[in-house]
């Protein structure tokens, strides 16, 4: 079901233009209008779901497969050196459009994009405590 105020639902309805690069019966992929790198696109399910935690398993699977397909094209046709798939779930995770989507971001050896997370060794006790909570133990 479409949400009347959702910008992605408006794209699906043809109310807002988008540069569509892939589509199937469950998904549509279009170019991001504020791209992080050359070829940055978004993959969304046709059915509205606010985020990762509310999307149905069939749509989640379809979006993942469409993102994989598009990532392959980015490597082959745009000569990307790599690809980031990114989903933001919730405002604290930088989600700004509340229609589940996956960013397909082609990466190039010389691109300026840097993620804010710099991997460093974590505290083993903190990691173990979080793991315990995640497993329900």
Secondary structure, DSSP 8 states (H G I E B T S, - for coil): ---TT-HHHHHHTTSS---EEEE-SSEEEEE-TT-SSTT-EEEEESS--SSTTTS-HHHHHHHHHHHHHHHHHHHHHS--SEEEEE---SGGGT--S-S-EEEEEEE-TT-----S-------HHHHHHHHHHHHT-
